[in-house]
Amino acid sequence: MRKVMRDRARLELERKVRWYRRARLHARPVEGWLRAMRLAVGVPVEQVADTMRFSTKMVFQMERAEQRRTIRLERLNEMARALGCDLVYGLVPWQRSLEDRALELVEQELWRKRYTARR
């Protein structure tokens, strides 16, 4: 029963990761997502600052931190909300699909059981 549940969870995760794999093909804007989105939706920096109860200087600092990839996830989420956006993130395996990795683990387990059974 546990194996069936794990398999279902793995397949569901693989379906979700598929969208992130596609998104990975698109380059991140040079100016970072926060600034690019703020400019694209036409939200003035003063409005973002008011919404977040920050100074405009702090908003620019957060945009630079996101560009440098040093922003905290909590702050990134707050900025996204101030821009009228949802923060969506995910992890994408570099080379293999989750299914390939699961098969590899099963093969390792079968090999281990076969090897230890002979002793």
DSSP file with accessible surface (Angstrom, degrees, kcal/mol):
  #  RESIDUE AA STRUCTURE BP1 BP2  ACC     N-H-->O    O-->H-N    N-H-->O    O-->H-N    TCO  KAPPA ALPHA  PHI   PSI    X-CA   Y-CA   Z-CA
    1    1 A M     >        0   0  168      0, 0.0     4,-2.2     0, 0.0     5,-0.2   0.000 360.0 360.0 360.0 -43.2    0.0    0.0    0.0
    2    2 A R  H  >  +     0   0  202      1,-0.2     4,-2.7     2,-0.2     5,-0.2   0.897 360.0  53.0 -60.9 -40.7    2.8    2.4    0.9
    3    3 A K  H  > S+     0   0  117      2,-0.2     4,-2.8     1,-0.2    -1,-0.2   0.917 108.2  50.0 -62.1 -42.0    4.5    1.7   -2.5
    4    4 A V  H  > S+     0   0   65      1,-0.2     4,-2.5     2,-0.2    -1,-0.2   0.930 112.1  47.7 -62.7 -42.9    1.3    2.5   -4.4
    5    5 A M  H  X S+     0   0  111     -4,-2.2     4,-2.4     2,-0.2    -2,-0.2   0.905 112.4  49.3 -65.3 -40.9    0.9    5.8   -2.4
    6    6 A R  H  X S+     0   0  160     -4,-2.7     4,-2.7     2,-0.2    -2,-0.2   0.908 111.0  50.2 -63.4 -42.3    4.6    6.7   -3.1
    7    7 A D  H  X S+     0   0   46     -4,-2.8     4,-2.5     2,-0.2    -2,-0.2   0.922 111.5  47.7 -62.9 -43.2    4.2    5.9   -6.8
    8    8 A R  H  X S+     0   0  169     -4,-2.5     4,-2.4     2,-0.2    -2,-0.2   0.921 113.1  48.2 -63.1 -44.1    1.1    8.1   -7.0
    9    9 A A  H  X S+     0   0   61     -4,-2.4     4,-2.5     2,-0.2    -2,-0.2   0.908 111.7  50.3 -63.7 -40.5    2.8   10.9   -5.2
   10   10 A R  H  X S+     0   0   58     -4,-2.7     4,-2.5     2,-0.2    -2,-0.2   0.925 111.3  47.8 -63.8 -43.6    5.9   10.6   -7.5
   11   11 A L  H  X S+     0   0   72     -4,-2.5     4,-2.1     2,-0.2    -1,-0.2   0.905 111.9  49.8 -65.8 -39.7    3.7   10.7  -10.6
   12   12 A E  H  X S+     0   0   82     -4,-2.4     4,-1.9     2,-0.2    -2,-0.2   0.925 111.7  48.5 -64.5 -41.7    1.8   13.7   -9.4
   13   13 A L  H  X S+     0   0   90     -4,-2.5     4,-2.8     1,-0.2     5,-0.2   0.910 108.3  54.5 -64.8 -39.5    5.1   15.5   -8.5
   14   14 A E  H  X S+     0   0   20     -4,-2.5     4,-1.6     1,-0.2    -1,-0.2   0.906 107.0  51.2 -61.0 -40.4    6.4   14.6  -12.0
   15   15 A R  H  X S+     0   0  118     -4,-2.1     4,-0.7     1,-0.2    -1,-0.2   0.910 112.6  45.9 -63.3 -40.3    3.4   16.2  -13.6
   16   16 A K  H >X S+     0   0  115     -4,-1.9     4,-0.8     1,-0.2     3,-0.7   0.900 110.0  53.2 -69.7 -40.0    3.9   19.4  -11.5
   17   17 A V  H 3X S+     0   0   10     -4,-2.8     4,-2.4     1,-0.2     3,-0.3   0.826  93.7  73.4 -65.4 -29.6    7.6   19.5  -12.3
   18   18 A R  H 3X S+     0   0  107     -4,-1.6     4,-1.7     1,-0.3    -1,-0.2   0.888  95.3  50.6 -53.1 -41.8    6.9   19.3  -16.0
   19   19 A W  H <X S+     0   0  169     -3,-0.7     4,-2.1    -4,-0.7    -1,-0.3   0.885 109.9  49.8 -65.8 -37.6    5.7   22.9  -16.0
   20   20 A Y  H  X S+     0   0   71     -4,-0.8     4,-2.2    -3,-0.3    -1,-0.2   0.854 104.8  57.7 -70.8 -34.6    8.8   24.1  -14.2
   21   21 A R  H  X S+     0   0   50     -4,-2.4     4,-0.6     1,-0.2    -1,-0.2   0.924 109.6  45.6 -58.6 -43.1   11.0   22.3  -16.7
   22   22 A R  H >< S+     0   0  123     -4,-1.7     3,-1.0    -5,-0.2     4,-0.3   0.904 110.9  52.4 -65.7 -42.7    9.3   24.3  -19.5
   23   23 A A  H >< S+     0   0   55     -4,-2.1     3,-1.7     1,-0.2    -1,-0.2   0.850  99.1  65.0 -63.6 -31.5    9.7   27.5  -17.5
   24   24 A R  H 3< S+     0   0  119     -4,-2.2    -1,-0.2     1,-0.3    -2,-0.2   0.773  90.0  67.0 -63.4 -23.9   13.4   26.9  -17.0
   25   25 A L  T << S+     0   0  138     -3,-1.0     2,-0.5    -4,-0.6    -1,-0.3   0.715  88.1  78.6 -70.4 -19.3   13.9   27.2  -20.8
   26   26 A H  S <  S-     0   0  137     -3,-1.7     2,-0.0    -4,-0.3     0, 0.0  -0.807  87.6-120.0 -96.6 128.9   13.0   30.9  -20.5
   27   27 A A        -     0   0   93     -2,-0.5    -2,-0.1     1,-0.1     3,-0.1  -0.285  24.5-111.3 -67.8 146.6   15.7   33.2  -19.3
   28   28 A R        -     0   0   74      1,-0.1    -1,-0.1    -4,-0.1    -4,-0.0  -0.533  45.6 -95.9 -71.1 138.8   15.3   35.3  -16.2
   29   29 A P    >   -     0   0   30      0, 0.0     3,-1.7     0, 0.0    -1,-0.1  -0.304  28.0-125.4 -58.0 142.6   15.0   39.0  -17.0
   30   30 A V  T 3  S+     0   0  126      1,-0.3     3,-0.1     2,-0.1    -2,-0.1   0.886 112.3  49.3 -57.0 -40.1   18.4   40.8  -16.6
   31   31 A E  T 3  S-     0   0   74      1,-0.2     4,-0.4     2,-0.1    -1,-0.3   0.505 122.3-105.8 -80.0  -1.7   16.9   43.3  -14.3
   32   32 A G    <>  -     0   0    0     -3,-1.7     4,-2.0     1,-0.1    -1,-0.2  -0.041  30.0 -83.6  92.2 158.4   15.3   40.5  -12.2
   33   33 A W  H  > S+     0   0  129      2,-0.2     4,-2.7     1,-0.2     5,-0.3   0.883 121.7  55.0 -66.9 -40.2   11.7   39.4  -12.0
   34   34 A L  H  > S+     0   0    8      2,-0.2     4,-2.7     1,-0.2     5,-0.2   0.959 113.6  38.6 -62.7 -51.6   10.5   42.0   -9.4
   35   35 A R  H  > S+     0   0   54     -4,-0.4     4,-2.7     2,-0.2     5,-0.3   0.929 116.9  51.6 -65.6 -43.3   11.6   45.1  -11.4
   36   36 A A  H  X S+     0   0   18     -4,-2.0     4,-2.4     1,-0.2    -2,-0.2   0.922 114.1  43.7 -59.8 -43.2   10.6   43.6  -14.7
   37   37 A M  H  X S+     0   0   71     -4,-2.7     4,-2.7     2,-0.2     5,-0.2   0.919 111.7  52.9 -70.1 -41.4    7.1   42.8  -13.3
   38   38 A R  H  X>S+     0   0   20     -4,-2.7     5,-1.9    -5,-0.3     4,-0.8   0.940 114.5  42.3 -59.2 -44.9    6.7   46.1  -11.6
   39   39 A L  H  <5S+     0   0  105     -4,-2.7     3,-0.3     3,-0.2    -1,-0.2   0.898 113.5  52.8 -69.0 -38.3    7.5   47.9  -14.8
   40   40 A A  H  <5S+     0   0   84     -4,-2.4    -2,-0.2    -5,-0.3    -1,-0.2   0.891 114.5  40.1 -66.6 -40.0    5.4   45.6  -17.0
   41   41 A V  H  <5S-     0   0   77     -4,-2.7    -1,-0.2    -5,-0.1    -2,-0.2   0.554 110.1-123.5 -87.9  -6.1    2.3   46.1  -14.8
   42   42 A G  T  <5 +     0   0   57     -4,-0.8    -3,-0.2    -3,-0.3    -4,-0.1   0.812  51.8 157.9  73.3  32.2    2.9   49.8  -14.4
   43   43 A V      < -     0   0   20     -5,-1.9    -1,-0.2    -6,-0.2    -2,-0.1  -0.799  40.1-128.1 -90.8 119.5    3.0   49.9  -10.6
   44   44 A P    >>  -     0   0   59      0, 0.0     4,-1.8     0, 0.0     3,-0.6  -0.336  15.5-122.0 -64.8 147.7    4.9   53.0   -9.4
   45   45 A V  H 3> S+     0   0   12      1,-0.3     4,-2.7     2,-0.2     5,-0.2   0.850 112.7  59.9 -60.2 -31.7    7.7   52.3   -6.9
   46   46 A E  H 3> S+     0   0  110      1,-0.2     4,-2.6     2,-0.2    -1,-0.3   0.884 103.0  51.1 -64.8 -36.5    5.9   54.6   -4.5
   47   47 A Q  H <> S+     0   0  100     -3,-0.6     4,-2.5     2,-0.2    -1,-0.2   0.911 110.8  47.7 -67.4 -41.9    2.8   52.5   -4.6
   48   48 A V  H  X S+     0   0    0     -4,-1.8     4,-2.4     2,-0.2    -2,-0.2   0.935 112.4  50.2 -62.7 -44.4    4.8   49.3   -3.8
   49   49 A A  H  X>S+     0   0    3     -4,-2.7     5,-2.7     1,-0.2     4,-0.9   0.917 111.6  47.6 -60.7 -44.3    6.6   51.2   -1.0
   50   50 A D  H ><5S+     0   0  125     -4,-2.6     3,-0.6     3,-0.2    -1,-0.2   0.925 111.6  50.2 -62.6 -44.5    3.2   52.4    0.5
   51   51 A T  H 3<5S+     0   0   82     -4,-2.5    -1,-0.2     1,-0.2    -2,-0.2   0.897 118.7  37.9 -60.7 -40.6    1.7   48.9    0.3
   52   52 A M  H 3<5S-     0   0   27     -4,-2.4    -1,-0.2    -5,-0.2    -2,-0.2   0.486 108.1-123.4 -89.4  -5.0    4.7   47.3    2.0
   53   53 A R  T <<5S+     0   0  226     -4,-0.9     2,-0.3    -3,-0.6    -3,-0.2   0.915  71.6 124.4  59.8  42.6    5.2   50.3    4.4
   54   54 A F      < -     0   0   50     -5,-2.7    -1,-0.2    -6,-0.2     2,-0.1  -0.813  67.0-101.7-119.7 169.0    8.8   50.7    3.2
   55   55 A S     >  -     0   0   67     -2,-0.3     4,-1.6     1,-0.1     3,-0.1  -0.483  34.8-112.6 -82.2 161.5   10.7   53.6    1.7
   56   56 A T  H  > S+     0   0   56      1,-0.2     4,-2.3     2,-0.2     5,-0.2   0.875 119.5  60.3 -62.9 -33.0   11.2   53.6   -2.1
   57   57 A K  H  > S+     0   0  138      1,-0.2     4,-2.3     2,-0.2    -1,-0.2   0.912 102.9  50.6 -60.0 -41.3   14.9   53.1   -1.3
   58   58 A M  H  > S+     0   0   55      2,-0.2     4,-2.4     1,-0.2    -1,-0.2   0.886 107.4  53.5 -65.5 -38.3   14.0   49.8    0.4
   59   59 A V  H  X S+     0   0    0     -4,-1.6     4,-2.3     2,-0.2    -1,-0.2   0.945 110.1  47.4 -61.7 -46.0   12.0   48.6   -2.6
   60   60 A F  H  X S+     0   0   67     -4,-2.3     4,-2.3     1,-0.2    -2,-0.2   0.896 110.5  52.9 -62.9 -37.5   14.9   49.3   -4.9
   61   61 A Q  H  X S+     0   0   77     -4,-2.3     4,-2.4     1,-0.2    -1,-0.2   0.907 109.1  49.2 -64.1 -40.0   17.2   47.4   -2.5
   62   62 A M  H  X S+     0   0    8     -4,-2.4     4,-2.5     2,-0.2    -2,-0.2   0.895 109.1  52.2 -67.8 -38.0   14.9   44.4   -2.5
   63   63 A E  H  X S+     0   0    0     -4,-2.3     4,-2.3     2,-0.2    -2,-0.2   0.922 111.6  46.8 -63.0 -40.8   14.8   44.5   -6.3
   64   64 A R  H  X S+     0   0   99     -4,-2.3     4,-2.4     2,-0.2    -2,-0.2   0.895 110.2  53.0 -67.5 -38.0   18.6   44.4   -6.4
   65   65 A A  H  <>S+     0   0   15     -4,-2.4     5,-3.1     2,-0.2     6,-0.9   0.911 110.1  48.0 -63.9 -39.3   18.7   41.6   -3.8
   66   66 A E  H ><5S+     0   0   14     -4,-2.5     3,-1.0     3,-0.2    -2,-0.2   0.923 110.2  52.1 -66.8 -40.3   16.3   39.6   -6.0
   67   67 A Q  H 3<5S+     0   0   64     -4,-2.3    -2,-0.2     1,-0.3    -1,-0.2   0.900 113.4  43.6 -61.6 -39.0   18.5   40.3   -9.0
   68   68 A R  T 3<5S-     0   0  148     -4,-2.4    -1,-0.3    -5,-0.1    -2,-0.2   0.459 113.9-121.5 -83.2  -4.4   21.6   39.1   -7.1
   69   69 A R  T < 5S+     0   0  181     -3,-1.0    -3,-0.2    -4,-0.4    -2,-0.1   0.836  83.8 112.2  66.0  35.3   19.5   36.1   -5.8
   70   70 A T      < +     0   0   91     -5,-3.1    -4,-0.2    -6,-0.2     2,-0.1   0.340  40.4 117.1-115.3   4.1   20.1   37.1   -2.2
   71   71 A I        -     0   0   32     -6,-0.9     2,-0.2    -9,-0.1    -9,-0.0  -0.437  69.2-113.7 -74.6 144.8   16.5   38.0   -1.3
   72   72 A R     >  -     0   0  137      1,-0.1     4,-2.4    -2,-0.1     5,-0.2  -0.549  21.0-123.6 -74.9 145.4   14.8   36.1    1.4
   73   73 A L  H  > S+     0   0   85      1,-0.2     4,-2.5    -2,-0.2     5,-0.2   0.885 111.6  56.1 -57.8 -39.1   11.8   34.0    0.2
   74   74 A E  H  > S+     0   0  110      1,-0.2     4,-2.0     2,-0.2    -1,-0.2   0.927 109.8  45.0 -60.3 -45.1    9.5   35.8    2.7
   75   75 A R  H  > S+     0   0   66      2,-0.2     4,-2.5     1,-0.2    -2,-0.2   0.890 110.7  54.0 -67.1 -39.8   10.5   39.2    1.3
   76   76 A L  H  X S+     0   0   32     -4,-2.4     4,-2.4     1,-0.2    -2,-0.2   0.925 109.3  48.9 -61.2 -41.5   10.1   38.0   -2.3
   77   77 A N  H  X S+     0   0   58     -4,-2.5     4,-2.4     2,-0.2    -2,-0.2   0.905 110.1  51.2 -64.4 -41.7    6.6   36.8   -1.5
   78   78 A E  H  X S+     0   0   62     -4,-2.0     4,-2.1     1,-0.2    -2,-0.2   0.918 111.4  47.4 -62.9 -42.9    5.7   40.2    0.1
   79   79 A M  H  X S+     0   0    0     -4,-2.5     4,-1.5     2,-0.2    -2,-0.2   0.909 109.7  53.3 -65.1 -41.7    7.0   42.1   -2.9
   80   80 A A  H  <>S+     0   0    8     -4,-2.4     5,-2.9     1,-0.2     3,-0.5   0.938 110.0  47.9 -58.5 -45.4    5.0   39.8   -5.3
   81   81 A R  H ><5S+     0   0  157     -4,-2.4     3,-1.6     1,-0.2    -1,-0.2   0.885 107.4  55.3 -63.8 -39.5    1.8   40.4   -3.3
   82   82 A A  H 3<5S+     0   0   12     -4,-2.1    -1,-0.2     1,-0.3    -2,-0.2   0.795 108.7  49.6 -64.1 -25.5    2.5   44.2   -3.4
   83   83 A L  T 3<5S-     0   0   13     -4,-1.5    -1,-0.3    -3,-0.5    -2,-0.2   0.377 122.8-107.6 -90.6   1.2    2.7   43.9   -7.2
   84   84 A G  T < 5S+     0   0   71     -3,-1.6     2,-0.3     1,-0.3    -3,-0.2   0.845  81.5 120.2  75.8  33.3   -0.6   41.9   -7.3
   85   85 A C      < -     0   0   35     -5,-2.9     2,-0.4    -6,-0.1    -1,-0.3  -0.868  60.8-125.9-126.3 160.4    1.2   38.7   -8.1
   86   86 A D        -     0   0  121     -2,-0.3     2,-0.5    -3,-0.1    -9,-0.0  -0.864  25.4-126.5-101.0 141.0    1.6   35.2   -6.6
   87   87 A L        -     0   0   49     -2,-0.4     2,-0.4   -10,-0.1   -10,-0.1  -0.776  30.8-178.1 -85.1 126.2    5.0   33.8   -5.9
   88   88 A V        +     0   0   99     -2,-0.5     2,-0.3     2,-0.0    -2,-0.0  -0.996   7.5 164.7-126.3 126.2    5.4   30.4   -7.6
   89   89 A Y        +     0   0  155     -2,-0.4     2,-0.3     2,-0.0   -69,-0.0  -0.949   5.3 169.6-139.3 161.9    8.6   28.4   -7.2
   90   90 A G        -     0   0   35     -2,-0.3     2,-0.4   -70,-0.1    -2,-0.0  -0.980  31.0-113.2-160.7 168.6    9.7   24.9   -7.7
   91   91 A L        -     0   0  152     -2,-0.3   -71,-0.1     2,-0.0   -70,-0.1  -0.943  25.9-166.6-112.9 133.6   12.7   22.6   -7.9
   92   92 A V        -     0   0   30     -2,-0.4     5,-0.1   -72,-0.1    -2,-0.0  -0.979  24.0-121.5-123.6 122.0   13.6   20.9  -11.2
   93   93 A P        -     0   0   39      0, 0.0     5,-0.1     0, 0.0    -2,-0.0  -0.350  21.5-136.2 -58.6 139.9   16.1   18.0  -11.4
   94   94 A W  S    S+     0   0  228      1,-0.1     3,-0.1     3,-0.0     0, 0.0   0.916  85.6   1.5 -66.6 -47.2   19.0   18.9  -13.7
   95   95 A Q  S    S+     0   0  175      1,-0.1     2,-0.3     2,-0.0    -1,-0.1   0.795 118.6  47.6-115.8 -40.7   19.3   15.8  -15.7
   96   96 A R  S    S-     0   0   96      1,-0.0    -1,-0.1     2,-0.0     2,-0.1  -0.761  70.6-118.6-112.4 156.7   16.8   13.1  -14.9
   97   97 A S     >  -     0   0   25     -2,-0.3     4,-2.0     1,-0.1     5,-0.2  -0.449  34.8-111.2 -79.3 163.5   13.1   12.9  -14.5
   98   98 A L  H  > S+     0   0   42      1,-0.2     4,-2.6     2,-0.2     5,-0.2   0.859 119.8  57.9 -63.5 -33.6   11.8   11.8  -11.1
   99   99 A E  H  > S+     0   0   90      2,-0.2     4,-2.4     1,-0.2    -1,-0.2   0.928 104.9  49.3 -63.4 -43.7   10.6    8.6  -12.8
  100  100 A D  H  > S+     0   0   86      1,-0.2     4,-2.1     2,-0.2    -1,-0.2   0.917 112.3  48.6 -60.3 -43.3   14.1    7.8  -14.0
  101  101 A R  H  X S+     0   0   90     -4,-2.0     4,-2.3     2,-0.2    -2,-0.2   0.911 110.0  51.4 -65.0 -40.4   15.5    8.4  -10.5
  102  102 A A  H  X S+     0   0   18     -4,-2.6     4,-2.3     1,-0.2    -2,-0.2   0.919 109.7  49.7 -63.1 -42.7   12.8    6.2   -8.9
  103  103 A L  H  X S+     0   0   93     -4,-2.4     4,-2.6     1,-0.2    -1,-0.2   0.902 109.0  52.8 -62.6 -40.3   13.6    3.4  -11.3
  104  104 A E  H  X S+     0   0   62     -4,-2.1     4,-2.3     1,-0.2    -1,-0.2   0.920 109.3  48.6 -60.7 -43.2   17.3    3.7  -10.5
  105  105 A L  H  X S+     0   0   79     -4,-2.3     4,-2.3     2,-0.2    -2,-0.2   0.891 110.5  51.1 -65.2 -38.9   16.5    3.4   -6.7
  106  106 A V  H  X S+     0   0   72     -4,-2.3     4,-2.8     2,-0.2     5,-0.2   0.931 110.0  49.7 -63.0 -45.2   14.3    0.3   -7.4
  107  107 A E  H  X S+     0   0  131     -4,-2.6     4,-2.6     1,-0.2    -2,-0.2   0.917 110.5  50.4 -61.2 -40.5   17.1   -1.3   -9.3
  108  108 A Q  H  X S+     0   0  102     -4,-2.3     4,-2.6     2,-0.2    -1,-0.2   0.919 111.3  48.4 -62.5 -42.7   19.5   -0.6   -6.5
  109  109 A E  H  X S+     0   0   76     -4,-2.3     4,-2.7     2,-0.2     5,-0.2   0.919 112.0  48.5 -65.6 -42.5   17.2   -2.1   -4.0
  110  110 A L  H  X S+     0   0   91     -4,-2.8     4,-2.5     2,-0.2    -2,-0.2   0.916 112.3  49.0 -62.9 -42.6   16.6   -5.2   -6.1
  111  111 A W  H  X S+     0   0  170     -4,-2.6     4,-2.7    -5,-0.2     5,-0.2   0.929 111.4  49.7 -62.1 -43.8   20.4   -5.6   -6.6
  112  112 A R  H  X S+     0   0  120     -4,-2.6     4,-2.9     1,-0.2     5,-0.3   0.937 112.7  46.5 -62.0 -45.3   21.0   -5.2   -2.8
  113  113 A K  H  X S+     0   0  113     -4,-2.7     4,-1.7     1,-0.2    -1,-0.2   0.909 113.8  48.5 -65.2 -40.3   18.3   -7.8   -2.0
  114  114 A R  H  X S+     0   0  135     -4,-2.5     4,-0.8    -5,-0.2    -2,-0.2   0.925 114.8  45.1 -65.3 -42.3   19.7  -10.2   -4.6
  115  115 A Y  H >< S+     0   0  121     -4,-2.7     3,-0.6     1,-0.2     4,-0.4   0.928 115.4  45.3 -69.6 -44.1   23.3   -9.7   -3.4
  116  116 A T  H >< S+     0   0   67     -4,-2.9     3,-0.7     1,-0.2    -1,-0.2   0.772 105.5  62.6 -73.5 -24.7   22.4  -10.0    0.4
  117  117 A A  H 3< S+     0   0   80     -4,-1.7    -1,-0.2    -5,-0.3    -2,-0.2   0.788  96.2  60.5 -70.4 -23.8   20.2  -13.1   -0.2
  118  118 A R  T <<        0   0  201     -4,-0.8    -1,-0.2    -3,-0.6    -2,-0.2   0.665 360.0 360.0 -78.3 -16.5   23.1  -15.1   -1.5
  119  119 A R    <         0   0  213     -3,-0.7    -3,-0.0    -4,-0.4    -4,-0.0  -0.251 360.0 360.0 -75.1 360.0   25.1  -14.8    1.7
